[in-house]
Amino acid sequence: MRGPFVRSQRNDMGFWINMKIQSMAALGAALVTVLATAGCMIGPSDTAWPPLDYATTPNGTYPNLDNLRTVAQGQTKSQVMDLIGPPHFQEGTFHVRVWNYLFHFAGSSKACRYQVDFDGDGKVTKTAWQEPECEGLAAGKAQSAASAE
């Protein structure tokens, strides 16, 4: 059974205004939280190279060179993932336009950073190496020069 205090408080206009203010404040806080974390979920949308400490595969990998050389414009994210695996940094997989990799090559102690850019449909638009000498390592030029000596 309800007492007269509860009943009169619910009819009080100040009570309803206070409830509306609290609801709006909670909704505003939730919206700020969602917007603040949205950037973390989406990942980089430009071609900036992420810091190495963001790598989910900090030691990198040794890619299959034939597969790496097969990555080309027009391929889907699924095809790229089948060829060279998931990205090595925390950019995510979906709704992301740039994937970054950290590769090593036999005969070299250099860690090479590779980037694959996608369009809005998830198809490769370009690939890039952070340093030009890594492109030579991927093409096998350093190995052929070493074997010629």
URDALIN-V142578 format. One record per residue. N is the residue number from 0. SS is DSSP state (H for helix, E for strand, L for the rest). Layout:
BEGIN
N;SS
N;SS
END
This chain:
BEGIN
0;L
1;L
2;L
3;H
4;H
5;H
6;H
7;H
8;H
9;H
10;H
11;L
12;H
13;H
14;H
15;H
16;H
17;H
18;H
19;H
20;H
21;H
22;H
23;H
24;H
25;H
26;H
27;H
28;H
29;H
30;H
31;H
32;H
33;H
34;H
35;H
36;H
37;H
38;H
39;H
40;H
41;H
42;L
43;L
44;L
45;L
46;L
47;L
48;L
49;L
50;L
51;H
52;H
53;H
54;E
55;L
56;L
57;L
58;L
59;L
60;E
61;E
62;L
63;L
64;H
65;H
66;H
67;H
68;H
69;H
70;L
71;L
72;L
73;L
74;L
75;E
76;H
77;H
78;H
79;H
80;H
81;H
82;H
83;H
84;L
85;L
86;L
87;L
88;E
89;L
90;L
91;L
92;L
93;L
94;L
95;L
96;L
97;E
98;E
99;E
100;E
101;E
102;E
103;E
104;L
105;L
106;L
107;L
108;L
109;L
110;E
111;E
112;E
113;E
114;E
115;E
116;E
117;E
118;L
119;L
120;L
121;L
122;E
123;E
124;E
125;E
126;E
127;E
128;E
129;L
130;L
131;H
132;H
133;H
134;H
135;H
136;H
137;H
138;H
139;L
140;H
141;H
142;H
143;H
144;H
145;H
146;H
147;H
148;L
END
